[in-house]
Amino acid sequence: MPVSFLDATSSYPMQFPDGRVNPGLVHLNRVIDHPNIEIGDFTYASSFDPPTDWAVRLAPYTYAGAPERLRIGRFCQIADRVRIITASANHPMAGFSTYPFAIFDHDRLADYMDQISDLLDTVIGHDVWLGDGVTVLPGARIGAGVIAGAGSVLHGEVPDYAVVAGNPARVIRMRFPPDQIARLLDLRWWDWPIEAIARATPALARADLDALERLAPG
């Protein structure tokens, strides 16, 4: 059955020209059901070796009931081998040893509770492109429209519409001038009704901000 354009309900939204569905590209919120992971519509991940458990592939240290959450916005594009390391991956570091004694004997958790409570959420904004092999470190806050080059290691605050690369990732350039970024953030096109987004794809592709503003739902 053909997959509709901008069909948020489809687990496998991409077709090859011959009509075959691409099993290596998935809408993440259709294949991940995890109490600590929130993912917006149309955000996809791709893999040349598709896993049976996309949550484990993408965020292996995020366990159900962890003290932190992973939040990913709408229309994000996540390439192969991306790894999101959330805060529960960290070992307690305030003591003399970082050895995680408590994971082998839960009665010892009380010794570490002040270090493993109130962990920072990891947040990825809307329309973010994480290139092949990107690593996102615990507590990162990645703004809308960010492009992260292949192999980048992201941490801390990444500003909206920045292009970043390297380990640690640094801002290479901003995609648009500050006034245009402000207008884009005000438009929040990713929250528009799907019919409006479909009409706006030419303006999005051409970076025609005036046309995009004219197309904004009233």
SULCOR-V520073 format. One line per field, one symbol per residue. ss: DSSP state (A for helix, B for strand, O for the rest). burial: + if it has 9 or more other C-alpha atoms within 8 Angstrom, else -. A space follows every 10 residues. Layout:
ss: ???
burial: ???
This chain:
ss: OOOOOOOOOO OOOOBOOOOO BOOOBBBAAA AOOOOOBBBO OOOBBBOOOO OOOAAAAAOO OOOOOOOOOB BBOOOOBBOO OOBBOOAAAO OOOOOOOOOO AAAOOAAAAA AOAAAAOOOO OBBBOOOOBB OOOOBBOOOO BBOOOOBBOO OOBBOOBBOO OBBBBOOOOB BBBBOOOAAA AAAAAAAOAA AOOAAAAAAA AAAAAAOOAA AAAAAOOO
burial: --+---+--+ +++-+----- ++-+++++++ ++---+++++ +++++++--- ---+++++++ ++---+++++ ++++++++++ -++++++++- -+-------- -+-----++- -+---+--++ ++++++++++ ++++++++++ ++++++++++ +++++--+++ +++++++++- +--+-----+ +--+-----+ -+---++--+ --++---++- -+--++--
